[in-house]
Amino acid sequence: MTRTASLPLSLDALLSPEEARRGLCGLEREALRVTPEGRIAQTAHPGALGSALTHPQITTDFSEALPEFVTAPHPGPQEALAELGTIEAFAARHIGDEMLWMTSMPCFVDDPGTIPIAEYGRSNSGRMKHLYRVGLSHRYGRAMQAIAGIHFNYSFPDSLWEPLLAARGEPATRAARDAAWMGLVRNVQRHGWLLAWLFGASPAICPSFTPRPPSWLKPLANGTLAGRDATSLRLSDIGYKNRSQAALHVSTNTLADYIADLTRALATEEPAYAEIGVRDGDDWRQLSTAILQIENEYYGLVRPKHRPRRGERPTLTLENDGIRYAEVRAFDIDPATPHGIRIETLHFTEMFLWYCLLAPSAPFTAGEHLTIDFNIRNVAVSGRKPGLRLCHEGITIALSEWAKILFDGMAPIAEHLDTGFEKAPYAAALNQAMNTVRQPGLTPSARVLDEIAGHPRGFMGWALELTRRHNEALRSTPLDAAAREHFAAAARESIRRQAQLEASPHESFEAYLARYYRGISVAGWPP
């Protein structure tokens, strides 16, 4: 590992501060709907929220009780967070006496089999979304799929690419731009442990979540299981991590490699999934017996993305149109805020992505992905352990030392992005991160564990009180008439679009699915 903070390219030599701040930010936030007693809701997706199949801002993830709120891309994290808050405030007002659960790890799970799988209606695209989730339930269990997180989507300003590629002595072609994006993806994979360490907020769970807890999870006196030094159980082996994909390596050395490996996984049978079978009579159990049913089943810390065209598989859109943005999937729900993520986290992540783009990014060596997995797991399970060391290219380095190298590299980026701002939000986010490394007790995971340990009813009591308080805050957030009418109209239009899909003439589901896997555009997918 290069022990230097300097970058071969400086941001101020490429773009003005105003141009550099025009990167587009978007957020996707998941949140379980729960009853007033803290149980997973068994009710259908509320009609006032529209159709989960076709609504552009409010959909569902795995479960009917797991809404997902999606913002448009905005020129700045503040605008994205503001839209997320508006969506959350509207949703909280239209779920009756139910609430949005305010932690990543689920509430009390009486029986995982009772977690309702999301429904999307009778159209072929709706059936495909539902049956994909049925497959997930058979492959990994429903409890794991009830974990919630936040994704941060980011695209750099279009004006960046010509000067960046010229400075690197490369032609201003789509292929060169895609190669730069893949360099960023590799660096996020290498250094993404830092996001998990700084922003992980799930060090404890309700014991009902896992009947056979690993030895490193210890019981607290108040009915809680916790990792003493854990940062993010969501990113650990018991969390939202596909253990069955441990042997699956998707290369990010080139976009072509990435597409080829995902495509191969869609066509390669997995013996364990073959035992499940695709159908039991008329009942579908999964979409296929391959390692992946669809590309999104591949769980990664970061994904190169381009919004798919109607009816086209994501890998085909990437192949045809290239990369347009990065989806960073490292974030737990932050229980310190009703929105699940803080503006400081977004400012830091924007700087981090600029660093990952500008820093050198050699192709992965054989087995380097195993080192990356080791580092993420180590931070997730033992991140606050004093003196923790991580691995890179066959050597070990203290977590605090590696963090300092990254912070030093990000400092000039923060200074450039802050130019023209009175309060220097990027430097403030960076300084906060540096202080947290010096004092690990400031991490969200440490604060959460302290609060849970001090609560007489442990994780469930703490989380339920927090959920009630944050939902009251969301419901009291002012929504003007224009916002209320916007969401009401979006709900009506989404219901109309779903009905239109279901009423249109369509082929058999078997033919629809076969065409999807052959790479032929299919109606209504993705919605």
C-alpha positions as CSV (number, residue, x, y, z in Angstrom):
1,M,0.0,0.0,0.0
2,T,1.3,3.4,-0.9
3,R,1.9,5.3,2.3
4,T,1.2,8.8,0.9
5,A,-1.7,11.2,1.0
6,S,-0.9,12.9,-2.3
7,L,-3.0,12.4,-5.4
8,P,-1.7,12.4,-8.9
9,L,-4.5,14.7,-9.9
10,S,-5.9,17.6,-7.9
11,L,-9.5,18.5,-8.1
12,D,-8.8,22.2,-8.3
13,A,-6.9,21.6,-11.6
14,L,-9.9,20.0,-13.2
15,L,-13.0,21.9,-12.2
16,S,-14.0,25.1,-10.4
17,P,-15.6,24.6,-7.0
18,E,-19.0,25.5,-8.4
19,E,-18.7,22.9,-11.2
20,A,-17.3,20.2,-8.8
21,R,-20.4,20.7,-6.6
22,R,-22.7,19.9,-9.5
23,G,-22.4,16.1,-9.0
24,L,-25.9,14.5,-8.8
25,C,-26.8,12.9,-5.5
26,G,-29.7,10.5,-4.9
27,L,-30.9,8.4,-1.9
28,E,-32.8,5.2,-1.4
29,R,-34.0,4.5,2.1
30,E,-35.7,1.3,3.4
31,A,-37.8,1.2,6.6
32,L,-39.9,-1.6,8.1
33,R,-43.5,-0.8,8.8
34,V,-44.2,-2.0,12.4
35,T,-47.2,-2.1,14.7
36,P,-47.4,0.1,17.8
37,E,-46.1,-2.9,19.8
38,G,-43.0,-3.3,17.6
39,R,-44.0,-6.3,15.4
40,I,-43.6,-6.4,11.7
41,A,-46.9,-5.1,10.0
42,Q,-49.0,-7.8,8.4
43,T,-51.1,-5.2,6.4
44,A,-50.8,-4.6,2.7
45,H,-48.8,-1.7,1.3
46,P,-51.1,1.3,2.1
47,G,-53.2,2.4,-0.8
48,A,-52.5,6.1,-0.1
49,L,-48.9,5.4,-1.0
50,G,-49.8,4.3,-4.4
51,S,-48.7,1.2,-6.4
52,A,-45.4,-0.2,-5.2
53,L,-44.9,-1.5,-8.8
54,T,-45.0,1.9,-10.6
55,H,-44.7,4.7,-8.1
56,P,-41.4,6.6,-8.8
57,Q,-40.7,7.6,-5.2
58,I,-42.4,5.0,-2.9
59,T,-42.0,1.3,-3.6
60,T,-41.2,-1.8,-1.5
61,D,-38.1,-3.8,-1.1
62,F,-38.3,-7.5,-0.1
63,S,-41.4,-7.3,2.1
64,E,-44.8,-5.8,1.8
65,A,-43.9,-4.2,5.1
66,L,-40.6,-2.8,3.9
67,P,-41.3,0.4,2.0
68,E,-38.4,2.0,0.1
69,F,-38.2,5.7,-0.5
70,V,-36.4,6.9,-3.6
71,T,-35.3,10.5,-4.4
72,A,-34.6,11.9,-7.8
73,P,-30.9,12.9,-8.5
74,H,-30.2,16.4,-7.1
75,P,-27.2,18.8,-7.6
76,G,-26.1,18.4,-4.0
77,P,-26.7,16.2,-0.9
78,Q,-28.7,18.8,0.9
79,E,-31.4,18.8,-1.8
80,A,-31.5,15.0,-1.9
81,L,-31.9,14.8,1.9
82,A,-34.6,17.4,1.8
83,E,-36.6,15.3,-0.7
84,L,-36.1,12.2,1.3
85,G,-37.5,14.0,4.4
86,T,-40.6,15.0,2.5
87,I,-41.2,11.5,1.2
88,E,-40.8,10.1,4.8
89,A,-43.1,12.7,6.2
90,F,-45.8,11.9,3.7
91,A,-45.4,8.2,4.3
92,A,-45.5,8.5,8.1
93,R,-48.8,10.3,7.8
94,H,-50.4,7.6,5.7
95,I,-49.7,4.3,7.5
96,G,-52.3,4.6,10.2
97,D,-51.1,3.8,13.7
98,E,-48.1,1.8,12.3
99,M,-44.6,3.3,12.3
100,L,-41.4,3.3,10.3
101,W,-38.8,1.3,12.3
102,M,-35.7,3.4,12.9
103,T,-32.9,0.9,13.0
104,S,-31.4,-1.4,10.3
105,M,-31.8,-4.6,12.2
106,P,-35.4,-5.7,12.5
107,C,-37.8,-5.6,15.4
108,F,-39.0,-8.7,17.2
109,V,-39.5,-11.6,14.7
110,D,-42.1,-14.0,16.1
111,D,-41.8,-16.3,13.1
112,P,-39.8,-15.4,9.9
113,G,-42.4,-17.2,7.9
114,T,-44.9,-14.5,8.8
115,I,-42.8,-11.7,7.2
116,P,-45.0,-10.9,4.2
117,I,-43.3,-11.0,0.8
118,A,-44.0,-7.9,-1.4
119,E,-46.9,-8.1,-3.8
120,Y,-47.0,-6.2,-7.2
121,G,-50.1,-7.4,-8.9
122,R,-51.0,-9.6,-11.8
123,S,-48.8,-8.2,-14.6
124,N,-45.8,-10.1,-15.8
125,S,-43.4,-7.5,-14.4
126,G,-45.3,-7.6,-11.1
127,R,-45.2,-11.3,-11.0
128,M,-41.5,-11.3,-11.8
129,K,-40.7,-8.9,-8.9
130,H,-42.8,-10.9,-6.5
131,L,-41.4,-14.3,-7.5
132,Y,-37.8,-13.0,-7.4
133,R,-38.5,-12.2,-3.7
134,V,-40.1,-15.7,-3.2
135,G,-36.7,-17.0,-4.4
136,L,-34.8,-14.9,-2.0
137,S,-36.9,-16.2,0.9
138,H,-36.1,-19.8,-0.1
139,R,-32.4,-19.1,-0.6
140,Y,-31.5,-16.9,2.3
141,G,-34.6,-16.8,4.6
142,R,-37.0,-13.9,5.2
143,A,-35.4,-12.5,8.4
144,M,-32.2,-11.5,6.6
145,Q,-34.3,-9.8,3.9
146,A,-36.1,-7.7,6.5
147,I,-32.8,-5.7,7.3
148,A,-33.0,-2.1,6.2
149,G,-30.3,0.2,4.8
150,I,-29.7,3.3,2.8
151,H,-28.0,3.6,-0.6
152,F,-26.2,6.7,-1.8
153,N,-26.2,7.3,-5.6
154,Y,-23.7,9.7,-7.1
155,S,-22.7,10.9,-10.5
156,F,-19.9,13.3,-11.3
157,P,-20.5,16.5,-13.3
158,D,-20.5,15.9,-17.0
159,S,-17.9,18.6,-17.4
160,L,-15.4,16.6,-15.4
161,W,-14.7,13.8,-17.9
162,E,-12.9,15.7,-20.7
163,P,-10.3,17.4,-18.4
164,L,-9.9,14.3,-16.2
165,L,-9.2,12.0,-19.1
166,A,-7.0,14.6,-20.8
167,A,-4.9,14.9,-17.6
168,R,-4.5,11.2,-17.7
169,G,-3.4,11.2,-21.3
170,E,-6.5,9.2,-22.4
171,P,-9.0,9.9,-25.2
172,A,-12.4,11.4,-24.2
173,T,-14.3,8.2,-25.1
174,R,-17.0,6.3,-23.3
175,A,-14.6,3.4,-22.8
176,A,-12.1,5.6,-21.0
177,R,-14.8,7.1,-18.9
178,D,-16.1,3.6,-17.9
179,A,-12.5,2.6,-17.0
180,A,-12.3,5.6,-14.7
181,W,-15.6,4.6,-13.1
182,M,-14.3,1.0,-12.6
183,G,-11.2,2.4,-10.9
184,L,-13.4,4.2,-8.5
185,V,-15.4,1.0,-7.8
186,R,-12.2,-0.8,-7.0
187,N,-11.1,1.9,-4.6
188,V,-14.5,2.0,-2.9
189,Q,-14.1,-1.8,-2.4
190,R,-10.6,-1.4,-1.1
191,H,-11.4,1.6,1.3
192,G,-15.1,1.0,1.9
193,W,-14.4,-0.4,5.3
194,L,-13.9,3.2,6.4
195,L,-17.6,4.0,5.7
196,A,-18.7,0.9,7.7
197,W,-16.5,2.0,10.6
198,L,-17.5,5.6,10.6
199,F,-21.2,5.2,10.0
200,G,-22.1,1.6,11.1
201,A,-24.9,1.8,13.6
202,S,-26.0,-1.8,14.2
203,P,-23.9,-3.4,16.9
204,A,-26.8,-5.2,18.5
205,I,-29.9,-7.2,17.7
206,C,-33.0,-8.7,19.2
207,P,-32.3,-12.4,20.0
208,S,-35.3,-13.4,17.9
209,F,-33.4,-12.4,14.8
210,T,-31.0,-15.4,14.8
211,P,-31.7,-18.7,16.6
212,R,-28.1,-19.8,16.4
213,P,-26.0,-16.7,17.1
214,P,-22.2,-16.9,16.5
215,S,-19.9,-17.0,19.4
216,W,-18.8,-13.4,19.0
217,L,-22.3,-12.2,19.8
218,K,-22.7,-12.0,23.5
219,P,-26.0,-11.6,25.5
220,L,-26.5,-8.4,27.5
221,A,-28.5,-8.5,30.7
222,N,-31.5,-6.8,29.1
223,G,-32.4,-9.3,26.4
224,T,-30.1,-8.2,23.7
225,L,-27.3,-9.8,21.6
226,A,-24.4,-7.6,20.8
227,G,-20.9,-7.5,19.5
228,R,-18.8,-5.6,22.0
229,D,-16.6,-4.0,19.4
230,A,-19.0,-4.4,16.4
231,T,-19.9,-1.5,14.1
232,S,-22.4,-3.0,11.6
233,L,-24.0,-6.4,12.1
234,R,-25.9,-5.5,8.9
235,L,-22.6,-6.0,7.0
236,S,-21.5,-9.1,9.0
237,D,-22.1,-12.7,8.3
238,I,-25.4,-12.7,10.0
239,G,-26.6,-9.6,8.2
240,Y,-27.5,-8.5,4.7
241,K,-24.6,-10.5,3.2
242,N,-25.1,-13.3,0.8
243,R,-23.2,-16.2,2.4
244,S,-24.1,-18.4,-0.5
245,Q,-22.2,-16.1,-2.8
246,A,-19.0,-16.4,-0.9
247,A,-17.4,-18.4,-3.7
248,L,-18.8,-16.0,-6.4
249,H,-16.2,-13.4,-7.5
250,V,-17.4,-10.7,-9.8
251,S,-14.4,-8.9,-11.2
252,T,-14.3,-5.1,-11.3
253,N,-11.1,-4.8,-13.2
254,T,-13.0,-3.8,-16.3
255,L,-16.6,-3.1,-17.1
256,A,-16.5,-6.0,-19.6
257,D,-15.3,-8.4,-16.8
258,Y,-18.0,-7.2,-14.5
259,I,-20.7,-7.7,-17.0
260,A,-19.3,-11.1,-18.1
261,D,-19.1,-12.4,-14.5
262,L,-22.7,-11.3,-13.7
263,T,-24.0,-12.8,-16.9
264,R,-22.2,-16.0,-16.2
265,A,-23.7,-16.1,-12.7
266,L,-27.2,-15.8,-14.3
267,A,-26.6,-18.8,-16.4
268,T,-24.6,-21.1,-14.0
269,E,-26.6,-23.5,-11.9
270,E,-26.1,-23.6,-8.2
271,P,-26.6,-27.2,-6.8
272,A,-28.2,-25.9,-3.6
273,Y,-30.7,-23.9,-5.6
274,A,-31.4,-26.8,-7.9
275,E,-32.6,-28.7,-4.9
276,I,-35.1,-26.0,-4.2
277,G,-36.4,-26.3,-7.7
278,V,-38.1,-23.6,-9.8
279,R,-41.6,-24.8,-9.4
280,D,-43.7,-27.1,-7.3
281,G,-46.7,-27.8,-9.5
282,D,-48.2,-24.4,-10.2
283,D,-46.4,-22.7,-7.4
284,W,-43.2,-20.9,-8.3
285,R,-40.3,-21.2,-5.8
286,Q,-37.8,-19.0,-7.6
287,L,-37.1,-17.6,-11.0
288,S,-34.2,-19.9,-11.8
289,T,-31.7,-22.3,-10.2
290,A,-28.7,-20.1,-11.2
291,I,-26.3,-18.5,-8.8
292,L,-28.2,-15.3,-9.3
293,Q,-31.8,-15.0,-10.4
294,I,-31.3,-11.4,-11.6
295,E,-28.3,-9.0,-11.4
296,N,-29.5,-7.2,-8.3
297,E,-29.2,-10.4,-6.3
298,Y,-25.4,-9.8,-6.2
299,Y,-24.8,-8.0,-3.0
300,G,-21.8,-5.6,-3.2
301,L,-20.7,-2.6,-1.2
302,V,-20.8,-0.5,-4.4
303,R,-22.3,-1.1,-7.9
304,P,-21.6,0.7,-11.2
305,K,-25.0,1.7,-12.5
306,H,-26.9,3.2,-15.4
307,R,-30.7,3.5,-15.2
308,P,-32.0,0.6,-17.3
309,R,-34.1,1.4,-20.3
310,R,-37.6,0.1,-20.2
311,G,-37.6,-3.7,-20.5
312,E,-33.8,-4.1,-20.6
313,R,-31.6,-6.0,-18.2
314,P,-29.2,-3.8,-16.2
315,T,-26.1,-5.5,-17.6
316,L,-27.2,-4.9,-21.1
317,T,-27.8,-1.2,-20.4
318,L,-24.3,-1.0,-19.0
319,E,-22.9,-2.7,-22.0
320,N,-24.8,-0.5,-24.4
321,D,-24.7,2.9,-22.6
322,G,-21.8,2.6,-20.1
323,I,-21.7,3.7,-16.4
324,R,-23.5,6.9,-15.3
325,Y,-23.4,6.7,-11.5
326,A,-22.1,4.7,-8.5
327,E,-24.5,3.1,-6.0
328,V,-22.9,3.0,-2.6
329,R,-24.6,0.5,-0.3
330,A,-22.6,0.8,2.9
331,F,-24.9,2.7,5.2
332,D,-26.9,1.5,8.1
333,I,-30.0,3.4,9.2
334,D,-28.6,6.1,11.5
335,P,-31.0,6.1,14.5
336,A,-29.8,9.5,15.6
337,T,-32.1,11.1,12.9
338,P,-35.6,10.5,11.7
339,H,-34.2,10.5,8.1
340,G,-31.9,7.6,8.7
341,I,-28.8,9.5,7.4
342,R,-27.2,12.8,8.3
343,I,-26.0,15.5,6.0
344,E,-22.5,15.2,7.4
345,T,-22.4,11.6,6.2
346,L,-23.4,12.6,2.7
347,H,-20.8,15.4,2.6
348,F,-18.1,12.9,3.7
349,T,-19.2,10.3,1.2
350,E,-19.1,12.8,-1.6
351,M,-15.5,13.6,-0.7
352,F,-14.7,9.9,-0.4
353,L,-16.0,9.2,-3.9
354,W,-14.0,12.1,-5.3
355,Y,-10.9,10.6,-3.6
356,C,-11.6,7.1,-4.9
357,L,-11.9,8.5,-8.5
358,L,-8.7,10.6,-8.3
359,A,-6.5,8.1,-6.4
360,P,-4.5,5.4,-8.2
361,S,-6.5,2.2,-8.7
362,A,-4.5,-0.7,-10.0
363,P,-6.4,-3.8,-11.2
364,F,-7.1,-6.3,-8.5
365,T,-4.5,-9.0,-8.0
366,A,-5.5,-12.7,-7.6
367,G,-7.3,-13.1,-4.3
368,E,-7.4,-9.4,-3.4
369,H,-11.2,-9.7,-3.2
370,L,-10.8,-12.1,-0.3
371,T,-8.7,-9.5,1.6
372,I,-11.4,-6.9,1.0
373,D,-14.0,-9.3,2.3
374,F,-11.8,-10.0,5.4
375,N,-11.4,-6.2,6.1
376,I,-15.1,-5.5,5.8
377,R,-16.0,-8.4,8.1
378,N,-13.3,-7.5,10.6
379,V,-14.6,-3.9,10.8
380,A,-18.2,-5.0,11.0
381,V,-17.6,-7.4,13.8
382,S,-14.6,-6.0,15.7
383,G,-14.1,-2.5,14.2
384,R,-13.7,-0.7,17.6
385,K,-11.3,-3.2,19.0
386,P,-8.3,-1.2,20.2
387,G,-5.3,-1.6,17.9
388,L,-7.2,-3.3,15.1
389,R,-5.2,-4.0,12.1
390,L,-6.4,-4.5,8.5
391,C,-4.8,-6.3,5.5
392,H,-3.7,-4.9,2.2
393,E,-1.5,-6.6,-0.4
394,G,0.0,-9.1,2.1
395,I,0.8,-6.6,4.8
396,T,-1.1,-5.4,7.9
397,I,-1.7,-1.8,8.8
398,A,-3.4,-0.2,11.8
399,L,-6.9,0.9,11.0
400,S,-6.1,4.4,12.4
401,E,-3.0,4.7,10.2
402,W,-4.9,3.7,7.1
403,A,-7.7,6.1,8.0
404,K,-5.2,9.0,8.3
405,I,-3.8,8.3,4.9
406,L,-7.3,8.5,3.4
407,F,-8.2,11.7,5.4
408,D,-5.0,13.4,4.3
409,G,-5.8,12.6,0.7
410,M,-9.4,14.0,1.1
411,A,-8.3,17.2,2.8
412,P,-7.6,19.2,-0.4
413,I,-10.8,17.9,-1.9
414,A,-12.7,19.2,1.1
415,E,-11.0,22.6,0.8
416,H,-11.9,22.9,-2.9
417,L,-15.5,21.9,-2.4
418,D,-15.9,24.3,0.5
419,T,-14.7,27.3,-1.5
420,G,-17.5,29.9,-1.4
421,F,-19.2,28.3,1.6
422,E,-19.2,30.3,4.8
423,K,-19.4,27.3,7.1
424,A,-17.1,24.8,5.2
425,P,-19.4,21.7,5.5
426,Y,-17.0,19.4,3.8
427,A,-14.1,20.3,6.1
428,A,-16.5,20.0,9.1
429,A,-17.5,16.5,8.0
430,L,-13.8,15.5,7.5
431,N,-12.8,16.9,10.9
432,Q,-15.7,15.0,12.5
433,A,-14.4,11.8,11.0
434,M,-10.9,12.5,12.1
435,N,-12.0,13.1,15.7
436,T,-14.1,9.9,15.6
437,V,-11.0,7.9,14.7
438,R,-9.1,9.4,17.6
439,Q,-12.1,8.7,19.9
440,P,-13.9,5.6,18.8
441,G,-16.5,6.1,21.5
442,L,-18.0,8.8,19.2
443,T,-18.9,6.3,16.5
444,P,-22.6,5.7,16.0
445,S,-22.1,2.1,16.9
446,A,-20.5,2.9,20.2
447,R,-23.2,5.4,21.1
448,V,-26.0,3.0,20.1
449,L,-24.4,0.2,22.2
450,D,-24.2,2.5,25.2
451,E,-27.8,3.6,24.9
452,I,-29.0,0.0,24.5
453,A,-26.9,-1.2,27.4
454,G,-28.5,1.5,29.6
455,H,-32.1,0.7,28.6
456,P,-34.0,-1.6,31.0
457,R,-35.7,-3.3,28.0
458,G,-32.6,-3.6,25.8
459,F,-32.6,-3.4,22.0
460,M,-36.4,-3.7,21.6
461,G,-37.3,-1.1,24.3
462,W,-34.6,1.3,23.1
463,A,-35.6,0.9,19.4
464,L,-39.3,1.2,20.0
465,E,-39.0,4.4,22.0
466,L,-36.7,5.8,19.3
467,T,-39.1,4.8,16.6
468,R,-42.1,6.4,18.3
469,R,-40.2,9.7,18.8
470,H,-38.9,9.9,15.3
471,N,-42.3,9.0,13.8
472,E,-43.9,11.8,15.8
473,A,-41.2,14.1,14.4
474,L,-41.9,13.0,10.8
475,R,-45.7,13.3,11.2
476,S,-45.3,16.9,12.6
477,T,-43.0,17.9,9.7
478,P,-44.9,20.6,7.7
479,L,-46.1,19.5,4.3
480,D,-47.5,22.3,2.1
481,A,-50.5,21.9,-0.2
482,A,-48.3,21.5,-3.3
483,A,-46.4,18.6,-1.7
484,R,-49.6,16.9,-0.5
485,E,-51.1,17.2,-4.0
486,H,-47.9,15.9,-5.6
487,F,-48.0,12.7,-3.6
488,A,-51.7,12.2,-4.0
489,A,-51.4,12.6,-7.7
490,A,-48.4,10.3,-7.9
491,A,-50.3,7.7,-6.0
492,R,-53.3,7.9,-8.3
493,E,-51.1,7.8,-11.4
494,S,-49.1,4.8,-10.2
495,I,-52.3,2.9,-9.5
496,R,-53.6,3.8,-13.0
497,R,-50.3,2.6,-14.6
498,Q,-50.4,-0.7,-12.7
499,A,-54.0,-1.2,-13.9
500,Q,-53.0,-0.4,-17.4
501,L,-50.2,-2.9,-17.3
502,E,-52.6,-5.6,-16.0
503,A,-55.2,-4.9,-18.6
504,S,-52.9,-4.9,-21.6
505,P,-52.6,-8.0,-23.7
506,H,-49.6,-10.0,-22.6
507,E,-47.7,-13.2,-23.3
508,S,-47.5,-16.1,-20.8
509,F,-45.2,-15.5,-17.8
510,E,-43.0,-18.4,-18.9
511,A,-42.4,-16.7,-22.3
512,Y,-41.9,-13.3,-20.7
513,L,-39.2,-14.7,-18.3
514,A,-37.5,-16.6,-21.1
515,R,-37.2,-13.4,-23.2
516,Y,-35.8,-11.5,-20.2
517,Y,-33.0,-14.1,-19.8
518,R,-32.3,-14.1,-23.5
519,G,-31.7,-10.3,-23.2
520,I,-34.8,-9.3,-25.2
521,S,-36.7,-6.3,-23.9
522,V,-39.8,-7.2,-21.9
523,A,-42.8,-4.9,-21.2
524,G,-42.9,-3.2,-17.9
525,W,-39.5,-4.3,-16.6
526,P,-38.0,-2.6,-14.7
527,P,-41.1,-0.6,-13.6
